[in-house]
Amino acid sequence: MGKPTGFLEIERRDRGYEKPEERLKTWKEFVKPLPYAEVSQQAARCMDCGIPFCHQGCPVNNQIPDWNNLVYRDQWRIALDNLHSTNNFPEFTGRICPAPCEASCTLNIDDNPVTIKSIECEIVDRGWKEGWIAPQVPVAKSGKRVAVVGSGPSGLACSQQLARAGHDVVLFEKNDRVGGLLRYGIPDFKMEKQLIDRRVEQMSAEGVEFRPGVEVGVTLGVDALMAEFDAVVLSGGAEQPRDLDLPPHELVGIHFAMDFLTQQNKRVAGDDEWKAAPGGAISAKDKHVVVIGGGDTGSDCIGTSNRQGALSVTQLEIMPEPPERENKALTWPNWPLKLRTSTSQAEGCERDFAVLTKRAIGSDGRITALECVRVEWIKGDDGRMRMREVAGSEFELKADLVLLAMGFVGPRPEPLLAQAAVDLDPRGNVRADTNHYRTSVPRIFSCGDMRRGQSLVVWAIREGRQCAASVDAFLMGSSKLPR
């Protein structure tokens, strides 16, 4: 293990941030990395528990105590090899993962977990800086061809693993650039896009062929794909947003969060095509913005709105305000429900809880306000919580721009899934188990959010890796790819 008494002697210290008034002037990342020596000190806090609960908190199966020990001993390159053995893209997870591993850390029992996410990010960032990361070209080719549809984190991980196993992989992406939600759903101030481009270059050198601008099911039929490839992987994500019954919904100024975030990411990339987007350009400049939904997507809308110059930003959440601290005895090592304040919320936002949005109020066809009511949650006879409106609590909220950020209900059923004719589960996701990732149609596999529903980047990478091992075993009879 690392330093046996490290957690007793060294206080937790995480990465810092640029001040809000400075970071709001730019779309760049604003995290301030710790010096390498201090990262090693933080790694020394790892207790190397007899039962490392951080493992159960990490869906991608990172060997956290191992690379903490290596960083403490200044063996950064070996730590990078260990990190890459379970995670294809630590620079993604080290930036946008909510770090359930830290919630599961034994030191989190007293609210001082190891800075696992920061250490992970520093390992891979140093690997790129030092030139330690290079393409892993397969020694031999299998002669098998695999099509992967969707270039989000699950599709990228699956493609890279299959290419390293010697298969000819073609990754199809309907957008103009590769990356899926990483590219157009995550703001640049959380993850700059050259990080994706760098991995795309590595994967291209490893043999992955990228075909952006091709929407399978529209510009290329599934039957044509099946005729050309030995196996097809559907990794298109859960793109169907949860809508809100908000009459009259046709008012100008009500948009889904992803439409808003995608346009801004295209602006940062220097694209002009966002100007021709359906419904026109979406901007928060000089507007009173209301974000409906309290999750990460809503937080991204807040940060984006403030950078665009919103007059005010209000975030509404239908659930009651959670406690500031969780009951450790009841929740640890599981992910706790507690009040969290994101960096975007800290930049300027009014947050209101237990609020139901009832109706949109408009003038001359544009949104001007929202009619809301406060709610309370009552436990029914069956033990389930039910929402009840509080009599006399109605109020209006000024709104020039309303962003619906209530998550996603699953993959879009048309046209890809309908054309592929794969079975869906009761939630509308592609039906496939986590052993083989096979769908109901022979030679078609599925992984990531398209299979499991809206989830985390770490789950997407894990499923992409596991699906690749299953595809490899299907093509070759057995597989040496790790799961």
matplotlib code that plots the C-alpha trace (Angstrom):
import matplotlib.pyplot as plt

x = [0.0, 1.0, 1.8, 0.1, -0.5, -1.1, -4.8, -4.1, -1.4, -2.5, -5.7, -7.8, -7.1, -8.7, -8.1, -9.1, -11.1, -10.7, -12.9, -16.4, -16.0, -13.0, -14.2, -17.5, -15.5, -14.3, -15.5, -12.2, -11.9, -11.2, -9.9, -6.5, -4.5, -2.4, 1.4, 2.6, 4.2, 0.9, -1.0, 1.4, 0.6, -3.1, -2.6, -0.8, -4.1, -5.5, -5.9, -5.6, -8.6, -9.0, -12.2, -11.8, -15.4, -14.3, -14.3, -18.0, -18.6, -16.7, -18.6, -15.6, -13.7, -10.7, -8.1, -8.0, -5.8, -3.2, -2.7, -2.9, 0.0, 2.0, 1.4, 2.5, 5.7, 6.2, 5.7, 3.4, 3.9, 3.1, 0.0, -1.0, -0.8, -2.9, -5.5, -5.7, -6.2, -9.7, -10.6, -10.0, -10.6, -9.6, -9.4, -13.1, -14.1, -11.6, -13.5, -17.2, -17.8, -19.6, -17.1, -19.3, -15.9, -15.3, -18.7, -17.8, -14.3, -13.9, -12.6, -15.9, -17.5, -16.1, -16.6, -12.9, -12.6, -9.4, -9.4, -9.7, -11.1, -8.4, -5.6, -7.1, -7.2, -3.6, -2.3, -3.7, -3.0, 0.6, 0.7, -0.3, 2.1, 5.0, 4.3, 3.6, 0.3, 0.7, -1.5, -1.7, -1.7, -2.7, 0.0, -2.3, -5.7, -8.6, -10.2, -13.5, -15.4, -17.5, -19.8, -20.3, -23.2, -22.9, -19.7, -20.4, -18.2, -19.6, -19.2, -15.7, -14.6, -16.1, -14.5, -11.0, -11.1, -12.3, -9.6, -6.9, -8.2, -7.4, -10.8, -11.6, -13.9, -15.9, -17.6, -20.6, -21.8, -24.8, -23.3, -20.5, -18.0, -17.2, -18.0, -21.8, -22.9, -19.3, -19.0, -22.3, -23.9, -21.0, -20.0, -16.4, -15.9, -16.3, -14.4, -12.6, -13.1, -9.5, -9.5, -11.8, -9.9, -6.7, -8.3, -9.8, -6.2, -5.0, -7.9, -7.4, -3.8, -5.0, -7.2, -10.6, -12.3, -14.5, -17.5, -19.2, -22.2, -23.7, -27.0, -27.6, -31.3, -31.5, -28.4, -27.4, -29.8, -29.4, -29.8, -26.8, -24.8, -25.6, -24.6, -21.2, -20.2, -19.8, -21.3, -23.1, -23.0, -25.8, -24.4, -26.4, -27.3, -30.6, -31.5, -35.2, -35.7, -38.3, -41.0, -43.2, -46.9, -46.6, -49.5, -49.2, -46.1, -45.9, -44.7, -41.3, -38.6, -39.3, -36.5, -35.0, -31.7, -29.8, -30.8, -29.5, -26.3, -25.5, -25.9, -23.4, -20.9, -21.1, -20.5, -17.4, -16.2, -16.5, -19.5, -22.1, -24.6, -26.3, -27.7, -30.0, -31.2, -34.9, -36.6, -33.6, -30.7, -31.2, -29.5, -29.8, -28.3, -30.3, -33.0, -34.5, -33.8, -35.7, -34.1, -36.6, -34.7, -32.1, -29.6, -26.2, -27.9, -29.7, -26.4, -24.8, -27.6, -27.0, -23.3, -23.9, -26.7, -24.4, -21.6, -24.0, -25.0, -28.4, -30.1, -31.1, -31.1, -33.6, -33.5, -36.7, -36.7, -39.9, -38.4, -38.0, -34.7, -32.4, -30.5, -27.0, -25.5, -26.5, -27.0, -23.7, -25.0, -27.9, -26.3, -22.5, -21.0, -23.9, -24.4, -26.1, -29.0, -27.8, -27.7, -24.9, -23.9, -22.2, -19.6, -22.2, -24.8, -22.0, -21.6, -25.0, -28.4, -31.6, -32.6, -36.2, -37.3, -40.7, -42.1, -44.4, -44.6, -48.2, -48.6, -46.7, -47.8, -47.0, -47.4, -47.3, -46.3, -43.4, -42.9, -43.0, -43.7, -44.4, -47.3, -46.0, -47.3, -45.5, -45.9, -45.5, -44.6, -46.9, -46.3, -49.3, -50.7, -48.6, -45.4, -44.9, -44.4, -47.0, -47.0, -49.8, -50.2, -50.1, -53.4, -52.9, -49.2, -49.5, -47.0, -45.7, -42.1, -40.7, -39.2, -37.9, -36.2, -37.3, -34.9, -36.3, -33.6, -35.5, -33.4, -34.0, -36.6, -34.5, -33.3, -35.2, -37.4, -37.2, -35.6, -32.6, -34.3, -37.4, -35.3, -33.1, -36.2, -34.6, -36.7, -37.1, -37.5, -40.5, -38.7, -38.1, -34.4, -32.8, -33.2, -29.8, -28.2, -24.9, -23.2, -23.4, -24.9, -26.7, -30.0, -32.9, -31.5, -28.5, -25.2, -26.5, -25.3, -26.0, -24.4, -24.3, -27.3, -29.2, -29.2, -29.4, -31.1, -29.7, -26.7, -23.1, -20.0, -18.3, -21.2, -21.0, -17.3, -17.7, -20.5, -18.5, -15.6, -17.7, -19.7, -16.4, -15.3, -18.6, -18.4, -14.8, -15.8, -18.7, -16.4, -13.5, -14.9, -13.1, -11.7, -8.7, -10.2, -10.8, -14.3]
y = [0.0, 3.7, 5.5, 3.6, 6.7, 9.1, 9.5, 10.5, 13.0, 14.6, 16.7, 16.4, 19.0, 19.0, 21.0, 24.7, 26.8, 30.2, 32.8, 32.9, 36.5, 35.4, 32.0, 33.5, 35.5, 32.3, 29.0, 27.3, 24.8, 26.6, 23.8, 24.5, 21.2, 20.5, 20.2, 16.6, 16.5, 17.5, 14.9, 12.3, 13.5, 13.2, 9.7, 8.8, 9.3, 6.1, 3.5, 0.5, -0.9, -4.6, -4.2, -1.2, 0.0, 2.5, -0.5, -1.1, 2.6, 2.7, 1.1, 1.1, -1.1, 1.2, -0.3, 2.8, 1.7, 0.3, 3.5, 5.6, 3.6, 4.1, 7.8, 8.1, 6.3, 8.6, 5.7, 7.8, 5.9, 2.5, 4.2, 5.3, 1.7, 0.5, 3.2, 2.4, -1.3, -0.6, 2.8, 3.9, 7.5, 8.7, 12.3, 12.2, 10.6, 12.7, 15.8, 14.9, 11.8, 12.7, 10.3, 7.7, 6.2, 9.0, 8.6, 5.0, 5.8, 4.6, 8.1, 9.5, 8.2, 11.4, 13.5, 13.5, 11.0, 10.5, 12.9, 10.0, 11.9, 14.5, 11.9, 10.0, 13.1, 14.1, 10.6, 10.7, 14.4, 13.8, 10.8, 13.0, 15.7, 13.3, 11.5, 8.2, 7.6, 6.1, 4.1, 0.4, -1.2, -4.9, -7.4, -9.3, -8.6, -10.9, -10.2, -9.5, -6.2, -4.5, -1.5, 0.6, 3.1, 6.1, 7.7, 8.6, 7.1, 3.6, 3.5, 5.0, 2.4, -0.5, 0.6, 1.0, -2.4, -4.2, -2.4, -3.5, -7.1, -6.9, -6.3, -3.7, -1.3, 1.5, 4.0, 5.8, 9.1, 11.1, 14.5, 16.3, 15.5, 12.4, 12.4, 12.1, 13.7, 14.4, 16.6, 18.4, 17.9, 18.7, 22.4, 23.3, 24.8, 21.3, 19.4, 21.0, 19.2, 18.8, 16.0, 14.0, 15.0, 13.6, 10.2, 10.2, 10.6, 7.7, 5.5, 6.3, 5.2, 2.0, 1.2, 2.6, 4.3, 7.2, 8.1, 11.3, 12.7, 9.3, 8.6, 4.9, 4.3, 7.5, 8.0, 4.3, 1.5, -1.2, -3.9, -2.5, -2.4, -6.0, -7.0, -5.3, -6.2, -9.3, -7.7, -4.4, -2.6, -0.1, 2.5, 5.6, 6.8, 7.8, 10.9, 11.2, 14.1, 14.0, 16.5, 18.7, 19.2, 23.0, 24.5, 26.4, 24.7, 26.4, 29.7, 30.9, 30.6, 27.1, 24.7, 21.3, 21.7, 19.7, 22.0, 24.9, 23.3, 21.9, 25.3, 26.8, 24.0, 24.6, 28.3, 27.6, 25.2, 28.0, 26.6, 28.7, 26.0, 26.5, 29.7, 27.6, 25.3, 24.6, 27.4, 29.7, 30.6, 30.1, 32.6, 33.6, 37.1, 39.8, 37.3, 35.9, 32.2, 29.4, 26.0, 23.1, 20.2, 19.9, 17.5, 17.8, 18.9, 21.7, 22.7, 22.9, 25.1, 27.5, 27.8, 28.3, 30.9, 32.9, 33.0, 34.1, 37.1, 36.1, 38.8, 36.1, 32.3, 30.3, 26.5, 24.7, 21.2, 19.2, 17.2, 18.7, 20.2, 17.4, 17.6, 19.2, 16.1, 12.5, 9.9, 8.0, 5.0, 4.6, 5.5, 4.8, 3.4, 4.0, 7.3, 9.6, 12.0, 15.3, 19.0, 19.6, 22.9, 22.6, 25.1, 26.5, 27.0, 28.7, 31.2, 32.7, 31.0, 31.0, 27.5, 26.6, 23.1, 21.3, 23.5, 22.2, 24.2, 24.4, 26.7, 28.9, 32.6, 34.4, 37.6, 38.0, 34.3, 34.5, 33.2, 35.9, 34.0, 30.6, 29.8, 27.6, 26.0, 24.6, 20.9, 18.5, 14.9, 12.6, 8.9, 6.9, 3.7, 1.6, 3.4, 5.3, 9.0, 11.0, 14.7, 17.0, 20.7, 23.1, 25.1, 28.8, 28.6, 29.5, 32.1, 33.5, 33.5, 35.9, 33.9, 35.0, 31.6, 28.2, 25.3, 21.8, 19.7, 16.9, 14.0, 11.5, 8.7, 6.5, 6.1, 7.4, 4.6, 6.0, 5.4, 3.3, 0.9, 0.5, -0.4, -2.8, -4.5, -5.2, -6.0, -3.2, -3.6, -2.0, 1.3, 1.5, 0.6, -2.0, -5.4, -7.0, -8.6, -7.6, -11.0, -11.0, -7.7, -9.4, -8.1, -10.2, -9.9, -12.1, -10.2, -7.0, -6.0, -3.0, -1.1, 2.2, 4.4, 2.9, -0.4, 0.7, 4.1, 7.5, 6.9, 8.0, 8.2, 5.5, 3.1, 3.9, 3.1, -0.1, -1.3, -0.4, -2.5, -5.4, -5.4, -5.4, -8.5, -10.2, -9.2, -10.5, -13.8, -14.1, -13.5, -15.5, -18.2, -16.7, -13.3, -12.1, -8.6, -7.6, -7.0]
z = [0.0, 0.0, 3.2, 6.0, 8.1, 5.2, 5.8, 9.4, 8.5, 5.3, 4.9, 1.7, -0.9, -4.3, -7.5, -7.4, -9.8, -11.5, -9.8, -11.2, -12.5, -14.5, -15.8, -17.0, -19.6, -21.5, -22.7, -21.6, -18.8, -15.5, -13.2, -11.6, -11.4, -8.3, -8.6, -9.1, -5.7, -4.1, -6.1, -4.8, -1.3, -1.9, -3.2, 0.0, 1.8, 0.2, 3.0, 0.7, 2.5, 3.1, 1.2, -1.2, -1.5, -4.2, -6.5, -6.0, -6.6, -9.9, -12.8, -15.1, -12.6, -12.0, -9.8, -7.6, -4.7, -7.1, -9.0, -5.9, -4.5, -7.7, -7.8, -4.2, -5.1, -8.1, -10.6, -12.9, -16.1, -14.5, -12.9, -16.4, -17.7, -14.8, -15.4, -19.1, -18.3, -17.3, -18.8, -22.4, -21.7, -18.2, -19.4, -20.0, -16.7, -14.8, -15.9, -16.2, -14.0, -10.7, -9.0, -7.3, -6.3, -3.9, -2.3, -1.7, -0.3, 3.3, 4.3, 3.1, 6.3, 7.8, 4.6, 3.6, 0.7, -1.3, -4.3, -6.7, -9.6, -9.5, -9.3, -12.2, -14.3, -13.4, -14.3, -17.9, -18.5, -17.5, -19.8, -22.8, -21.7, -21.4, -24.7, -22.9, -24.8, -28.3, -30.7, -29.9, -33.3, -33.5, -34.4, -36.7, -38.5, -38.1, -41.4, -39.7, -40.2, -37.5, -37.8, -34.7, -34.9, -32.5, -31.4, -27.8, -25.0, -25.4, -29.2, -28.9, -26.2, -28.1, -31.4, -29.8, -28.1, -31.3, -33.4, -30.9, -31.2, -34.9, -36.4, -39.1, -37.4, -39.0, -36.6, -38.0, -36.5, -37.8, -36.7, -38.5, -35.8, -33.6, -29.9, -29.5, -26.2, -25.3, -28.3, -28.4, -25.0, -22.6, -22.6, -23.4, -20.0, -18.6, -21.2, -24.2, -27.4, -28.4, -25.9, -28.1, -31.3, -29.7, -29.0, -32.5, -33.9, -31.7, -32.7, -36.4, -36.1, -34.5, -37.5, -36.7, -39.7, -38.8, -40.9, -39.5, -41.3, -41.9, -40.2, -40.3, -41.1, -43.2, -45.4, -45.0, -44.5, -41.8, -44.4, -46.4, -43.2, -42.4, -45.9, -45.6, -42.0, -39.9, -36.8, -36.0, -32.6, -31.8, -29.4, -30.3, -26.8, -25.2, -27.2, -26.7, -24.2, -21.5, -22.4, -20.2, -20.6, -20.7, -22.6, -24.8, -25.9, -29.2, -27.7, -29.0, -26.3, -24.9, -25.9, -25.0, -23.2, -25.8, -28.6, -26.6, -25.6, -29.0, -30.6, -28.2, -28.7, -32.5, -31.9, -29.9, -32.6, -35.1, -37.0, -38.7, -39.4, -36.0, -37.5, -39.7, -36.9, -36.7, -34.7, -35.2, -32.9, -29.2, -26.9, -23.2, -23.7, -21.9, -21.0, -17.8, -18.1, -16.3, -16.3, -15.5, -14.1, -11.3, -12.8, -14.6, -17.9, -16.1, -14.5, -17.9, -19.1, -16.2, -16.9, -20.6, -19.9, -17.6, -20.2, -22.8, -20.7, -19.1, -16.9, -14.4, -14.2, -12.1, -11.8, -10.8, -9.3, -8.7, -5.9, -2.4, -1.4, -0.2, 3.1, 3.2, 4.7, 4.2, 7.0, 6.5, 8.5, 6.1, 2.7, 2.7, 0.5, -1.9, -3.8, -1.4, -1.9, -0.6, -1.6, -4.1, -5.7, -9.1, -10.3, -12.7, -9.9, -7.9, -10.8, -10.3, -10.1, -8.0, -7.1, -6.1, -5.0, -4.9, -7.7, -10.4, -13.7, -14.7, -17.7, -20.1, -20.3, -23.5, -25.5, -29.3, -29.5, -27.2, -23.7, -21.0, -17.8, -16.2, -13.9, -11.1, -7.9, -4.9, -4.1, -1.2, -1.3, 0.8, 1.5, 0.4, 2.0, -0.3, 0.9, -2.4, -2.4, -4.2, -5.2, -4.0, -4.9, -2.0, -2.0, -2.5, -3.4, -7.1, -8.4, -11.7, -12.7, -15.3, -18.2, -21.6, -22.2, -20.8, -21.1, -20.5, -18.8, -17.2, -18.6, -21.4, -21.6, -23.9, -27.5, -30.4, -31.9, -35.4, -37.8, -36.7, -34.2, -36.3, -39.3, -37.3, -35.9, -32.6, -29.5, -26.9, -23.2, -21.3, -21.0, -24.7, -24.6, -26.8, -25.2, -24.6, -21.5, -19.9, -20.6, -24.4, -25.3, -28.2, -29.4, -30.7, -34.2, -35.1, -35.5, -33.9, -30.5, -28.3, -25.5, -23.6, -23.0, -26.0, -24.1, -20.4, -20.7, -19.5, -17.4, -16.6, -18.8, -16.7, -17.4, -21.1, -21.3, -19.3, -21.5, -24.6, -23.4, -22.4, -25.6, -27.5, -25.7, -26.5, -30.2, -30.4, -28.8, -31.3, -34.2, -33.1, -30.8, -27.7, -26.6, -24.7, -24.4, -20.8, -19.6]

ax = plt.figure().add_subplot(projection="3d")
ax.plot(x, y, z, "-o")
ax.set_aspect("equal")
plt.show()
